[in-house]
Amino acid sequence: MYINFSDIPGHQNLFLDYLNEFNNVEKFYKRNFRDQEKYEDLFKHLAEYDRPHRIDLSEAIYDQYAEIKISKQTQANIEALKSPKTIAVITGQQLGLFGGPLYTIYKSFTAIKLASYLKDKYEGYHFVPVFWLEGDDHDFEEVRSINLVNNLNQIFNVKYEDGELDEINRGNIGNLKFNQNIEQLFQLLTTELRETEYKNSLIELLKSIYQPGRTFLECFRELMIKIFDEFGLIVFNPTAPKIKQLLSPIFTKEVTSYKNHTGILVERSAELEELYHAQVKVKAINLFYLDDNERLLVEPVENDYRLKGKRKRFSHDELISLISTTPEKFSPNVLLRPICQDYLFPTGFYVGGPSEISYFAQVTPLYDLYGLTEPIIYPRSAATILEKGVQTILDKYKLNFP
């Protein structure tokens, strides 16, 4: 059955209008995902765009897979990124415990299926699905737990405790290592999850990946590769030093032009507030810096810059020099991240959920400032999965949802 999002409580009007009344929001987005007649115009533009780092990006991704045996599909997709006729279909998510929310899976399959559909329809182009690992994020609370259903059909929470105070800054979550406490969660899964034909193999899979001493990024990445590699999904780590080196021009421009960028973002956010809502609070500079394992916002102060919450200051030249020499210490915030993504990749589509679709309405003015082309924002699939046995019972007794 099909349920319209407008019939489900809790969704913002901006997201609903993006889905159903695009004419109401077209001033905030450059492209309507339903207007397939204009898809090829975007593909041609991306193919003609001068992207001198295509080969460097492809080789850097090969390096990320150096110790992993990958499918022929994934290998072909990494190689295809060297071609100007390749279009990326990207999605991504924070590094949630045990894979995080179910919609992470939905996002991935949406990107895979969309790339496959486009490949069949548009000859002459190659479409590759990419999953962007959000390893730079520092929100520990968001990734440390998941909700599951126990053997009494009740929701229970599985939360990883690292033994530290909740309020401390743990830095980039991708670098955070699990300690021995991760092993306690497997006993909880064994006790609470109902018995199914999948339970034991699932727990053993998670045990083999989530081990003390391994990082959130390593574990999440391996799980995603095990699930999706056969479908050709490129699981991409943007925190790798070679990738940060490629991104240094974006970081530099953000610092040198932040006043202009901030003014435009504030103006767009005000326009959104008049009609809908602004998803993200605008900051003066859309960059974080990793200092003593703390991820701290870069802020302007007088004629210099400082790290939020610290007295450490940099001159303009010092900050630019740091970007040049240690780009791996810098990371984009939520509004600059799409710019980094679409600078690196020839992105035709970004598969996102309601919140991402909303914040892209704020980001779109930045694309012109960076000389980039905004992708089509494609809503991720949303579904309730019925096991075969449950579906059989529903069919047997002719039980239908209204």
C-alpha positions as CSV (number, residue, x, y, z in Angstrom):
1,M,0.0,0.0,0.0
2,Y,1.0,3.6,-0.4
3,I,0.8,6.4,2.2
4,N,1.4,10.0,1.4
5,F,3.8,11.8,3.7
6,S,1.2,14.5,4.1
7,D,-0.9,11.9,6.0
8,I,1.9,11.2,8.4
9,P,2.2,13.7,11.3
10,G,5.4,15.4,12.1
11,H,6.7,16.4,8.7
12,Q,7.6,20.0,7.9
13,N,5.8,21.9,5.2
14,L,9.0,22.6,3.3
15,F,9.6,18.9,2.8
16,L,5.9,18.2,1.9
17,D,5.8,21.0,-0.7
18,Y,9.1,19.8,-2.1
19,L,7.4,16.4,-2.7
20,N,3.9,17.5,-3.8
21,E,3.9,21.2,-4.6
22,F,7.2,22.0,-6.1
23,N,6.1,25.3,-7.6
24,N,5.8,26.6,-4.0
25,V,9.5,26.0,-3.3
26,E,11.2,26.3,-6.7
27,K,12.8,29.6,-5.7
28,F,14.8,27.6,-3.1
29,Y,15.9,24.7,-5.4
30,K,17.2,24.7,-8.9
31,R,15.9,21.4,-10.0
32,N,12.7,19.4,-9.6
33,F,13.4,15.7,-9.0
34,R,10.2,14.8,-10.8
35,D,11.1,16.7,-14.0
36,Q,13.0,13.9,-15.8
37,E,13.0,15.8,-19.1
38,K,15.7,18.1,-17.7
39,Y,17.9,15.3,-16.3
40,E,20.0,15.1,-19.4
41,D,20.7,18.8,-19.4
42,L,22.4,18.4,-16.0
43,F,24.3,15.3,-17.2
44,K,25.7,17.2,-20.1
45,H,26.7,20.1,-17.9
46,L,28.5,17.8,-15.5
47,A,30.3,16.0,-18.3
48,E,31.6,19.3,-19.7
49,Y,32.7,20.7,-16.3
50,D,36.4,21.0,-15.9
51,R,37.2,18.6,-13.0
52,P,41.0,18.2,-13.0
53,H,41.1,15.9,-9.9
54,R,39.0,13.1,-11.4
55,I,41.9,10.7,-11.6
56,D,43.2,11.7,-8.2
57,L,39.8,11.1,-6.6
58,S,39.5,7.7,-8.2
59,E,43.0,6.7,-7.1
60,A,42.4,7.9,-3.6
61,I,39.3,5.7,-3.4
62,Y,41.3,2.7,-4.6
63,D,43.7,3.4,-1.8
64,Q,40.8,3.3,0.7
65,Y,40.0,-0.2,-0.6
66,A,43.6,-1.4,-0.8
67,E,43.2,-4.1,1.8
68,I,39.7,-5.2,0.9
69,K,38.6,-7.6,-1.8
70,I,35.8,-5.9,-3.6
71,S,33.3,-6.9,-6.2
72,K,33.8,-6.3,-9.9
73,Q,30.9,-3.9,-9.8
74,T,32.5,-1.7,-7.2
75,Q,35.8,-1.8,-8.9
76,A,34.3,-0.8,-12.2
77,N,32.5,2.1,-10.5
78,I,35.7,3.4,-8.9
79,E,37.4,3.2,-12.3
80,A,34.5,4.9,-14.0
81,L,35.0,8.1,-11.9
82,K,37.9,8.9,-14.1
83,S,35.6,9.5,-17.0
84,P,33.8,12.8,-17.6
85,K,30.7,10.8,-18.7
86,T,30.3,9.4,-15.2
87,I,27.6,10.8,-12.9
88,A,27.5,10.1,-9.1
89,V,24.4,9.2,-7.2
90,I,25.4,10.0,-3.6
91,T,23.8,9.5,-0.2
92,G,25.4,9.4,3.2
93,Q,24.8,9.2,7.0
94,Q,26.5,9.5,10.4
95,L,28.3,6.4,11.6
96,G,25.4,4.9,13.7
97,L,26.0,2.0,16.0
98,F,25.4,-1.3,14.2
99,G,24.5,0.5,11.0
100,G,22.3,3.1,12.7
101,P,18.7,3.8,11.8
102,L,16.9,1.6,9.2
103,Y,16.7,4.6,6.8
104,T,20.5,4.3,6.3
105,I,19.7,1.1,4.5
106,Y,16.8,2.7,2.6
107,K,19.1,5.5,1.5
108,S,21.7,3.1,0.2
109,F,19.3,1.0,-1.8
110,T,17.6,4.1,-3.2
111,A,20.9,5.3,-4.5
112,I,21.7,1.9,-5.9
113,K,18.4,1.4,-7.6
114,L,18.3,5.0,-8.9
115,A,21.8,4.6,-10.5
116,S,20.7,1.3,-12.1
117,Y,17.5,2.9,-13.5
118,L,19.5,5.8,-14.9
119,K,22.1,3.6,-16.5
120,D,19.4,1.7,-18.4
121,K,17.7,4.9,-19.5
122,Y,20.6,7.1,-20.5
123,E,23.0,5.4,-22.8
124,G,26.5,7.0,-23.0
125,Y,26.6,7.8,-19.3
126,H,27.8,5.7,-16.4
127,F,26.0,6.2,-13.0
128,V,27.8,5.2,-9.8
129,P,26.2,5.0,-6.3
130,V,28.3,6.4,-3.5
131,F,27.8,6.4,0.2
132,W,29.5,9.3,2.1
133,L,30.7,8.2,5.5
134,E,30.1,11.2,7.8
135,G,33.1,10.5,10.0
136,D,33.9,14.1,10.7
137,D,30.7,14.6,12.7
138,H,31.2,15.0,16.5
139,D,27.7,14.2,17.8
140,F,28.3,11.2,19.9
141,E,24.7,11.0,21.2
142,E,23.4,10.7,17.7
143,V,25.5,7.6,16.9
144,R,25.9,5.7,20.2
145,S,22.5,3.9,20.2
146,I,19.8,2.3,18.2
147,N,16.2,1.2,18.9
148,L,15.2,-2.4,18.3
149,V,12.2,-4.7,18.9
150,N,12.5,-7.3,21.6
151,N,10.9,-10.7,21.9
152,L,7.8,-9.1,23.5
153,N,7.4,-6.8,20.5
154,Q,8.4,-3.9,22.6
155,I,11.0,-1.2,21.6
156,F,14.2,-1.3,23.5
157,N,17.3,0.9,23.3
158,V,20.8,-0.4,22.8
159,K,23.3,2.2,23.9
160,Y,27.1,2.1,23.9
161,E,28.7,3.6,27.0
162,D,32.3,4.5,26.7
163,G,32.8,5.4,30.4
164,E,33.4,9.1,29.7
165,L,31.2,12.1,30.7
166,D,28.5,12.7,28.2
167,E,29.4,16.4,27.8
168,I,33.0,16.0,26.8
169,N,34.1,16.8,23.3
170,R,35.2,13.5,21.8
171,G,36.4,15.0,18.5
172,N,35.5,13.4,15.2
173,I,33.4,10.3,15.9
174,G,35.1,8.5,13.0
175,N,38.3,8.4,15.0
176,L,36.6,7.3,18.3
177,K,37.6,3.7,19.3
178,F,35.3,1.2,21.0
179,N,36.4,-0.1,24.3
180,Q,35.5,-3.4,26.1
181,N,32.0,-2.1,26.8
182,I,31.0,-2.9,23.2
183,E,31.0,-6.6,24.2
184,Q,28.2,-6.0,26.7
185,L,25.8,-5.1,23.9
186,F,26.1,-8.5,22.2
187,Q,24.8,-10.2,25.4
188,L,21.9,-7.7,25.4
189,L,21.1,-8.5,21.8
190,T,21.2,-12.2,22.5
191,T,18.8,-11.9,25.4
192,E,16.4,-9.3,24.0
193,L,16.0,-10.1,20.3
194,R,13.3,-12.6,19.4
195,E,14.3,-15.8,17.9
196,T,14.4,-15.8,14.1
197,E,16.3,-17.6,11.4
198,Y,18.5,-14.5,11.1
199,K,19.3,-13.7,14.7
200,N,22.4,-15.8,15.4
201,S,24.1,-15.0,12.1
202,L,23.3,-11.3,12.5
203,I,24.8,-11.2,16.0
204,E,27.9,-13.1,14.8
205,L,28.4,-10.7,11.9
206,L,28.2,-7.7,14.3
207,K,30.6,-9.4,16.7
208,S,33.1,-10.0,13.9
209,I,33.1,-6.3,13.1
210,Y,32.5,-4.3,16.3
211,Q,35.5,-5.2,18.4
212,P,37.4,-3.2,21.1
213,G,40.1,-1.1,19.6
214,R,38.4,-0.5,16.3
215,T,36.9,2.9,15.4
216,F,33.3,3.9,14.7
217,L,34.4,4.6,11.1
218,E,36.2,1.2,10.6
219,C,33.2,-0.8,11.9
220,F,30.5,1.1,10.1
221,R,32.4,1.1,6.9
222,E,33.1,-2.7,7.0
223,L,29.4,-3.4,7.7
224,M,28.3,-1.2,4.8
225,I,30.8,-2.9,2.5
226,K,29.6,-6.4,3.5
227,I,26.0,-5.5,2.9
228,F,26.3,-3.4,-0.3
229,D,29.6,-4.2,-2.1
230,E,27.9,-6.8,-4.4
231,F,25.7,-3.9,-5.7
232,G,28.6,-1.7,-6.6
233,L,28.1,0.9,-3.9
234,I,31.3,2.9,-3.3
235,V,31.6,3.4,0.5
236,F,33.6,6.6,0.6
237,N,35.7,8.0,3.5
238,P,36.0,11.8,3.2
239,T,38.2,12.0,6.3
240,A,41.2,10.4,4.6
241,P,44.2,12.8,4.4
242,K,44.3,12.5,0.5
243,I,40.7,13.6,0.3
244,K,41.2,16.5,2.7
245,Q,44.2,17.6,0.5
246,L,41.8,17.7,-2.5
247,L,39.4,19.7,-0.4
248,S,41.9,22.4,0.7
249,P,40.8,24.9,-2.0
250,I,37.3,24.7,-0.6
251,F,38.5,25.3,2.9
252,T,40.6,28.2,1.8
253,K,37.8,29.9,0.0
254,E,35.5,29.5,2.9
255,V,38.0,31.4,5.1
256,T,38.8,34.1,2.6
257,S,35.2,34.7,1.6
258,Y,33.3,33.9,4.8
259,K,31.7,37.4,5.1
260,N,30.1,37.1,1.7
261,H,29.1,33.5,2.3
262,T,27.5,34.2,5.6
263,G,25.6,37.2,4.3
264,I,24.0,35.1,1.6
265,L,23.2,32.2,3.9
266,V,21.6,34.6,6.4
267,E,19.5,36.2,3.6
268,R,18.4,32.8,2.3
269,S,17.6,31.6,5.9
270,A,15.5,34.7,6.5
271,E,13.5,34.0,3.3
272,L,12.9,30.4,4.4
273,E,11.8,31.6,7.9
274,E,9.1,33.8,6.3
275,L,7.5,30.9,4.5
276,Y,8.7,27.7,6.1
277,H,11.7,27.2,8.5
278,A,15.5,27.3,8.3
279,Q,16.8,23.8,9.2
280,V,20.3,24.9,10.3
281,K,21.5,27.9,12.3
282,V,24.0,29.9,10.2
283,K,27.5,30.2,11.6
284,A,30.1,32.9,10.6
285,I,32.5,30.3,9.2
286,N,31.4,26.8,8.1
287,L,34.6,25.1,9.2
288,F,35.7,23.0,12.2
289,Y,39.3,22.5,13.3
290,L,40.6,19.4,15.2
291,D,42.7,20.6,18.2
292,D,43.9,18.2,20.9
293,N,41.3,15.7,19.7
294,E,38.5,18.2,20.1
295,R,36.5,19.3,17.0
296,L,36.0,23.1,17.4
297,L,34.3,25.7,15.3
298,V,36.5,28.3,13.7
299,E,35.2,31.8,14.5
300,P,36.3,35.3,13.4
301,V,37.3,37.6,16.1
302,E,38.4,41.2,15.3
303,N,41.0,40.7,12.5
304,D,41.9,37.2,13.6
305,Y,40.3,33.8,14.1
306,R,39.8,31.6,17.2
307,L,38.5,28.2,18.1
308,K,35.1,28.3,19.8
309,G,35.5,27.8,23.6
310,K,39.3,28.2,23.5
311,R,41.7,31.2,23.7
312,K,43.8,29.9,20.8
313,R,43.9,32.4,18.0
314,F,45.3,32.5,14.5
315,S,46.0,35.3,12.1
316,H,44.5,35.0,8.6
317,D,47.9,33.9,7.1
318,E,48.4,31.3,9.9
319,L,45.0,29.8,9.3
320,I,45.5,29.6,5.5
321,S,48.9,28.1,6.1
322,L,47.3,25.4,8.4
323,I,44.8,24.5,5.7
324,S,47.7,24.1,3.2
325,T,49.9,22.0,5.5
326,T,47.4,20.1,7.6
327,P,44.1,20.0,5.8
328,E,43.2,16.7,7.6
329,K,42.6,18.8,10.7
330,F,39.7,20.7,9.0
331,S,36.2,19.6,8.3
332,P,33.1,21.2,6.9
333,N,29.9,21.9,8.9
334,V,26.5,20.7,7.6
335,L,26.1,23.6,5.2
336,L,29.6,23.3,3.6
337,R,29.6,19.5,3.4
338,P,27.4,19.4,0.2
339,I,29.8,21.8,-1.4
340,C,32.8,19.6,-0.6
341,Q,30.8,16.6,-1.9
342,D,30.0,18.2,-5.2
343,Y,33.4,19.7,-5.7
344,L,34.9,16.2,-5.4
345,F,32.2,14.2,-7.3
346,P,30.2,14.9,-10.5
347,T,27.1,14.6,-8.4
348,G,23.9,14.3,-10.4
349,F,21.7,13.2,-7.5
350,Y,21.8,13.4,-3.7
351,V,19.5,11.0,-2.0
352,G,18.3,12.5,1.3
353,G,15.7,12.4,3.9
354,P,13.3,15.2,5.1
355,S,16.0,17.1,7.1
356,E,18.5,17.0,4.3
357,I,16.0,18.2,1.7
358,S,15.2,21.1,4.1
359,Y,18.8,22.2,4.6
360,F,19.6,22.0,0.9
361,A,17.2,24.9,0.5
362,Q,19.7,26.9,2.6
363,V,22.8,25.7,0.8
364,T,21.8,26.3,-2.8
365,P,23.1,29.9,-3.0
366,L,26.6,28.7,-2.1
367,Y,26.9,26.7,-5.3
368,D,27.2,29.7,-7.5
369,L,29.8,31.2,-5.2
370,Y,31.9,28.1,-5.5
371,G,31.3,27.7,-9.2
372,L,29.6,24.4,-8.8
373,T,26.3,22.9,-10.0
374,E,23.7,21.8,-7.5
375,P,22.6,18.2,-7.9
376,I,19.0,17.0,-8.0
377,I,17.9,16.3,-4.4
378,Y,16.1,12.9,-4.6
379,P,14.0,11.8,-1.6
380,R,15.0,8.5,-0.1
381,S,12.6,5.6,-0.1
382,A,10.5,5.1,3.0
383,A,8.9,1.8,3.8
384,T,7.8,-0.7,6.4
385,I,9.3,-4.1,5.7
386,L,7.1,-7.2,6.2
387,E,8.8,-10.5,6.7
388,K,7.5,-13.2,4.4
389,G,5.8,-15.1,7.2
390,V,3.9,-12.0,8.4
391,Q,2.8,-11.2,4.8
392,T,1.6,-14.8,4.5
393,I,-0.6,-14.4,7.5
394,L,-2.0,-11.1,6.3
395,D,-2.8,-12.6,2.9
396,K,-4.4,-15.7,4.5
397,Y,-6.8,-13.7,6.6
398,K,-7.2,-11.0,4.0
399,L,-6.0,-8.3,6.4
400,N,-5.4,-5.0,4.6
401,F,-4.3,-1.7,6.0
402,P,-6.7,1.2,5.1
